[in-house]
Amino acid sequence: MNRFQKKQEKTGKQKTGVLPILLAVLVVGCVWNGITVTTVRTRAQEKQSLEEAIHRDIVTCYALEGVYPESLEYLKEHYGLTYNEDSYIVNYEALGSNLMPDVTVMEKQDTWG
């Protein structure tokens, strides 16, 4: 070592090592938050799309056949309704051939972790 060079202190190296770690933790936290927000929004949109598809098929059935469908299975067989049954529970209550069925769509809690 040259006698005119200053010795580097050990504390200077420790400070520079902490900053990149904190920056990495901040970046990972931001990415994790973004993924979480996107997942929540996607789930809400999927549920809304399913509700709209069921309602559309019910109305189409009534318009074409003059009666409301008696079951969700009827919509699946005759109108091509499909959805992820592992992720959603659909409660379908037919109130009569001339009354709009009561439909409730619920998410299963354990499907997304």
C-alpha positions in Angstrom: 0.0 0.0 0.0 1.2 3.5 -0.8 1.9 5.5 2.3 0.0 8.5 0.9 -3.2 6.5 0.4 -5.8 6.6 3.2 -6.9 3.4 4.7 -10.5 2.6 4.1 -12.5 2.1 7.2 -14.5 -1.0 7.6 -17.7 0.9 8.5 -17.8 2.4 5.0 -18.1 -1.0 3.4 -20.8 -2.1 5.8 -22.9 1.0 4.9 -22.6 0.3 1.1 -23.6 -3.3 1.6 -26.9 -2.5 3.4 -28.2 -0.1 0.8 -28.5 -2.7 -2.1 -30.2 -5.2 0.3 -32.7 -2.6 1.3 -33.3 -1.6 -2.3 -33.8 -5.3 -3.2 -36.3 -5.8 -0.4 -38.2 -2.7 -1.5 -38.4 -3.9 -5.1 -39.5 -7.4 -4.1 -42.2 -5.8 -1.8 -43.5 -3.6 -4.7 -43.6 -6.6 -7.1 -45.4 -8.7 -4.5 -48.0 -6.0 -3.9 -48.5 -5.6 -7.6 -49.2 -9.3 -8.0 -51.6 -9.3 -5.1 -53.6 -6.4 -6.4 -53.7 -7.9 -9.9 -54.9 -11.2 -8.5 -57.7 -9.6 -6.5 -58.9 -7.6 -9.5 -58.8 -10.6 -11.8 -60.9 -12.7 -9.4 -63.5 -9.9 -9.1 -63.6 -9.7 -12.9 -64.0 -13.4 -13.4 -66.8 -13.6 -10.9 -68.6 -10.6 -12.6 -68.1 -12.3 -16.0 -69.7 -15.5 -14.7 -72.7 -13.7 -13.3 -73.2 -11.8 -16.6 -72.9 -15.1 -18.6 -75.5 -16.9 -16.5 -77.9 -13.9 -16.6 -77.4 -13.6 -20.4 -78.1 -17.4 -20.9 -81.2 -17.2 -18.6 -82.6 -14.3 -20.6 -81.8 -16.0 -24.0 -83.5 -19.1 -22.8 -86.6 -17.2 -21.9 -86.6 -15.3 -25.2 -86.3 -18.4 -27.3 -88.3 -20.9 -25.3 -90.8 -18.7 -23.4 -89.9 -20.2 -20.0 -86.9 -19.8 -17.7 -84.5 -22.7 -17.4 -85.4 -25.1 -14.6 -81.7 -25.7 -13.6 -78.2 -24.7 -14.1 -77.5 -28.0 -15.7 -80.1 -27.1 -18.4 -78.0 -24.0 -19.2 -74.9 -26.0 -19.4 -76.4 -28.6 -21.8 -78.4 -26.3 -24.1 -76.7 -23.0 -24.0 -73.0 -23.9 -23.5 -72.5 -22.4 -20.1 -69.1 -23.3 -18.7 -67.2 -22.1 -15.7 -64.5 -23.3 -13.3 -66.4 -25.4 -10.8 -63.3 -25.8 -8.7 -63.2 -22.0 -8.1 -66.9 -21.0 -8.0 -70.1 -22.2 -6.4 -73.3 -21.3 -8.2 -76.6 -21.4 -6.3 -79.4 -21.6 -8.8 -83.0 -21.5 -7.5 -85.8 -21.7 -10.1 -88.9 -19.9 -8.8 -91.2 -21.0 -11.6 -91.3 -21.2 -15.4 -92.4 -17.5 -15.6 -90.2 -16.0 -12.8 -86.6 -15.1 -13.1 -84.4 -17.6 -11.2 -82.4 -16.4 -8.2 -78.7 -16.9 -8.9 -75.9 -16.4 -6.5 -72.2 -16.9 -7.4 -69.7 -17.4 -4.6 -65.9 -18.0 -4.8 -64.4 -21.0 -3.1 -61.9 -19.7 -0.6 -59.1 -22.2 -1.0 -58.7 -22.1 -4.8 -56.2 -19.2 -5.0 -54.1 -20.0 -1.9 
